[in-house]
């Protein structure tokens, strides 16, 4: 009995040590210097994997059959859908970072949502314009103010607003806190975008890949779409990590210049 | 306009935006790295920075 209790205590101690090791590893990443070292190691591999996946995805996008109704125009889907998914995923990454800023005051959290905003705006712009270019030959119109298109347009405006806000405020920590609150308030738009095609009568088709009953899209189109989606996602994370690294460097430059000015002031 | 026009425009615009993003991130990174190197050359270092020469990380 005593032996069982002793081994239980040892097990609990081991579990607690493993847990604290995991927490230490996560908190290690909160250190910008360690983050920069990690970024330098993984960025070349991520860039290489992105280029390879884009090569495969683009090859498949242009060699698979056209749709029986849409013909070759279906190929627009391979850039439009991944960009649309990323526009929402980027905002979700920003919302998680915003929680990191407001709750844990994580040193990299504000760097993360500041660096992600221009990337999100760019992917949303791609989704809007390619959607419009797909809509003209298929729907007969470039644009309609229906729930899906309008909510994605609102998302684009939100990205632009967040970029402007970050640039308008001089104090980075104040800008980060204000942005974080706005990001979390604006997150309500993400489920609206996702479910707009189910909740309202829209010209946009309902979901055909991410569905509870599985994808309704043929495998001929699904594989190139999934490979392009992974390629776009990797591109986003590669650019996000690189943009975070640049933002850390930018803050160091500002801090060092301020230090140099203080030193010069003391000498005078 | 033919369907090929809409497809070419979609891929062309996507490539243009992606290349602009990649270019912006790379050029921004180079500029910040150069600024840090210049500050270090003029003897301004972070208090917590390692004391090896040429360290910009």
Interface residues (C-beta under 8 A of the other chain):
Chain A: X33 X36 X37 X40 X71 X72 X73 X75 X76 X79 X80 X83 X118 X119 X122 X125 X126 X129 X130 X133 X134 X136 X137 X235 X239 X242 X243 X245 X246 X249 X250 X252 X253 X255 X256 X257 X259 X260 X263
Chain B: X1 X3 X4 X6 X7 X9 X10 X11 X13 X14 X17 X18 X20 X21 X22 X24 X25 X26 X28 X29 X32 X33 X35 X36 X39 X42 X44 X45 X46 X48 X56 X57
